Amino acid sequence: INPAEGCKLPPKKAQEMQVLTHDEMRRFLIQSKQDDFYELALLELATGMRRGEICALKWSDLDFETGALHIQRQAYHVDHGVIVSVPKTKQSNRSVILPPSVLNVLREYRKNIDSEWIFPSPVKDGEPIDPTSVYRKMVKILDRAQCKRVRFHDLRHSCASLLLANGVPMKMIQDWLGHSDMGTTANIYSHIDSESKKASAMAIGTALG
């Protein structure tokens, strides 16, 4: 006999998330320039990568000619430092195309980096930056920029909100973020999509007079 048979599952709680407004993103990026965090912050808002994914990027993952960035590993914080492993899921192994403006920023940044890692550790030669230190620095910059304090994962949500606001289909956002199925993407961003639909309805109403 299964003792759990007939048990009622607790209701699924909606995932709490916050996104930065356009003005907050602008202030965050301006402050990031002053705090030597600009390239990482810009790339995160442009791609919505997981924190471990962006920390584990190598220059060999980026094709400056085509703008293709291949995401194929993750960095994790452990007691003795940082370890790098395969992505979270099969769908997490993916490629995104960077806009020319972001490519230009990275091209200039590349001239001052003597490492195989795009974001190398400032304290340990040959290692990528520690994901934990990235979070701590992001929080300080958000506070200095007078933005609401969000998780690093909420920068990923902020990227998704930008994509939705600019009419990018949900299926494309799923591939862009590396979700295992579109149901995950739709569940997380359904409320943002609803706002986009309301804005579209208002635009149609205005156009029809």
C-alpha positions as CSV (number, residue, x, y, z in Angstrom):
1,I,0.0,0.0,0.0
2,N,1.3,3.5,-0.9
3,P,0.8,5.6,2.3
4,A,0.9,8.8,0.2
5,E,-2.0,7.7,-1.9
6,G,-4.9,10.2,-1.5
7,C,-2.7,12.9,-0.1
8,K,-3.4,16.4,-1.5
9,L,-0.4,18.3,-2.7
10,P,0.0,21.8,-1.5
11,P,-0.8,24.5,-4.0
12,K,2.1,25.6,-6.2
13,K,3.3,29.0,-5.1
14,A,3.9,31.6,-7.8
15,Q,7.6,32.3,-8.3
16,E,8.6,35.6,-6.8
17,M,10.5,37.7,-9.2
18,Q,11.4,41.3,-9.8
19,V,12.6,43.1,-12.9
20,L,14.5,46.3,-13.2
21,T,12.7,49.2,-14.9
22,H,14.3,50.9,-17.9
23,D,15.5,53.7,-15.7
24,E,16.9,51.3,-13.2
25,M,18.8,49.5,-15.9
26,R,20.3,52.7,-17.1
27,R,21.4,53.7,-13.6
28,F,22.7,50.3,-12.9
29,L,24.8,50.3,-16.1
30,I,26.1,53.8,-15.4
31,Q,27.2,52.8,-11.9
32,S,28.7,49.6,-13.2
33,K,31.0,51.6,-15.4
34,Q,32.4,53.4,-12.4
35,D,32.7,50.1,-10.4
36,D,34.5,48.0,-13.1
37,F,31.5,45.8,-13.6
38,Y,30.1,47.3,-16.8
39,E,30.9,44.5,-19.3
40,L,29.5,41.7,-17.2
41,A,26.4,43.7,-16.3
42,L,25.8,44.7,-20.0
43,L,26.3,41.1,-21.2
44,E,23.9,39.8,-18.6
45,L,21.1,42.2,-19.4
46,A,21.6,41.4,-23.1
47,T,21.6,37.6,-22.8
48,G,19.8,36.7,-19.5
49,M,22.4,34.0,-18.7
50,R,22.5,32.2,-15.4
51,R,25.1,33.5,-13.0
52,G,27.2,30.4,-13.3
53,E,27.0,30.5,-17.1
54,I,28.3,34.0,-17.5
55,C,31.1,33.4,-15.0
56,A,32.3,30.3,-17.0
57,L,32.5,32.0,-20.4
58,K,35.8,31.7,-22.3
59,W,36.9,33.9,-25.2
60,S,36.8,30.8,-27.4
61,D,33.0,30.8,-26.9
62,L,32.6,34.1,-28.6
63,D,32.8,34.6,-32.4
64,F,33.4,38.3,-33.0
65,E,32.6,37.9,-36.7
66,T,29.1,36.5,-36.4
67,G,28.3,37.7,-32.9
68,A,27.5,34.1,-31.8
69,L,28.1,33.3,-28.1
70,H,28.1,29.7,-27.2
71,I,27.0,28.8,-23.6
72,Q,28.4,25.4,-22.7
73,R,29.5,25.3,-19.1
74,Q,28.7,26.6,-15.6
75,A,30.9,27.8,-12.7
76,Y,30.1,27.0,-9.1
77,H,31.4,28.3,-5.8
78,V,32.8,25.7,-3.5
79,D,34.8,25.9,-0.2
80,H,38.2,25.7,-1.9
81,G,37.4,28.0,-4.8
82,V,35.5,27.6,-8.1
83,I,34.7,24.5,-10.1
84,V,33.4,24.4,-13.7
85,S,31.1,21.8,-15.0
86,V,28.6,21.1,-17.8
87,P,25.4,23.2,-18.1
88,K,22.3,22.6,-16.0
89,T,20.3,20.9,-18.7
90,K,20.7,19.8,-22.3
91,Q,18.8,22.9,-23.4
92,S,21.2,25.1,-21.4
93,N,23.9,24.3,-23.9
94,R,22.9,26.9,-26.5
95,S,24.0,29.9,-28.6
96,V,22.8,33.5,-28.6
97,I,23.6,36.3,-31.0
98,L,25.0,39.5,-29.4
99,P,24.0,42.9,-30.7
100,P,26.7,44.9,-32.4
101,S,26.8,47.5,-29.6
102,V,27.6,44.7,-27.0
103,L,30.2,43.2,-29.3
104,N,31.9,46.5,-29.7
105,V,32.1,46.9,-25.9
106,L,33.5,43.3,-25.5
107,R,36.0,43.9,-28.3
108,E,37.5,46.9,-26.5
109,Y,37.4,45.0,-23.2
110,R,39.2,42.1,-24.7
111,K,42.3,44.3,-25.2
112,N,42.9,44.5,-21.5
113,I,42.2,40.9,-20.5
114,D,45.1,38.4,-20.5
115,S,43.1,35.2,-19.7
116,E,41.2,32.5,-21.5
117,W,38.2,33.5,-19.3
118,I,36.1,36.4,-20.4
119,F,35.7,37.4,-16.7
120,P,38.8,36.0,-14.9
121,S,39.2,35.9,-11.2
122,P,40.9,39.0,-9.8
123,V,42.6,37.0,-7.1
124,K,43.4,33.5,-8.6
125,D,45.3,33.2,-11.8
126,G,43.8,30.8,-14.3
127,E,40.4,30.6,-12.7
128,P,37.1,32.3,-13.7
129,I,35.5,34.9,-11.5
130,D,33.7,33.5,-8.4
131,P,29.9,33.6,-8.8
132,T,29.5,34.6,-5.1
133,S,31.7,37.6,-5.5
134,V,29.8,38.6,-8.6
135,Y,26.5,38.7,-6.6
136,R,28.1,40.7,-3.8
137,K,29.4,43.3,-6.2
138,M,26.1,43.5,-8.0
139,V,24.3,44.3,-4.8
140,K,26.7,47.1,-3.9
141,I,26.2,48.6,-7.4
142,L,22.4,48.4,-7.2
143,D,22.5,50.2,-3.8
144,R,24.8,52.9,-5.1
145,A,22.7,53.4,-8.2
146,Q,19.6,53.7,-6.0
147,C,17.9,50.7,-7.7
148,K,15.8,48.2,-5.8
149,R,17.9,45.3,-4.5
150,V,17.2,42.2,-6.7
151,R,18.8,38.8,-7.1
152,F,21.2,38.1,-9.9
153,H,18.6,35.8,-11.3
154,D,16.3,38.8,-11.6
155,L,18.7,40.4,-14.1
156,R,17.8,37.3,-16.2
157,H,14.1,38.1,-15.7
158,S,14.8,41.7,-16.7
159,C,16.3,40.5,-20.0
160,A,13.2,38.4,-20.6
161,S,11.0,41.3,-19.9
162,L,12.9,43.4,-22.5
163,L,12.5,40.6,-25.1
164,L,8.7,40.3,-24.4
165,A,8.2,44.1,-24.5
166,N,9.9,44.1,-28.0
167,G,7.6,41.4,-29.4
168,V,10.0,38.4,-29.2
169,P,7.9,35.2,-29.3
170,M,7.8,33.0,-26.2
171,K,9.4,30.1,-28.0
172,M,12.4,32.2,-28.9
173,I,12.7,33.4,-25.3
174,Q,12.7,29.7,-24.2
175,D,15.6,29.0,-26.5
176,W,17.4,32.2,-25.5
177,L,17.2,31.5,-21.8
178,G,17.9,27.8,-22.1
179,H,14.6,26.6,-20.4
180,S,13.9,22.8,-20.8
181,D,10.4,23.4,-22.0
182,M,8.2,26.3,-23.0
183,G,5.8,25.7,-20.2
184,T,8.5,26.8,-17.8
185,T,9.0,30.0,-19.7
186,A,5.3,30.7,-20.0
187,N,4.6,30.1,-16.3
188,I,7.4,32.5,-15.2
189,Y,6.6,35.3,-17.6
190,S,2.9,35.0,-18.2
191,H,2.2,38.2,-16.1
192,I,4.7,40.2,-18.1
193,D,3.2,38.9,-21.3
194,S,-0.2,40.0,-20.1
195,E,1.1,43.5,-19.7
196,S,2.4,43.4,-23.3
197,K,-1.0,42.3,-24.5
198,K,-2.6,45.1,-22.7
199,A,-0.2,47.6,-24.3
200,S,-0.9,46.0,-27.7
201,A,-4.7,46.4,-27.1
202,M,-4.2,50.1,-26.2
203,A,-2.1,50.6,-29.3
204,I,-4.8,49.0,-31.5
205,G,-7.5,51.2,-29.8
206,T,-5.5,54.3,-30.5
207,A,-4.9,53.3,-34.1
208,L,-8.6,52.7,-34.6
209,G,-9.5,56.0,-33.1
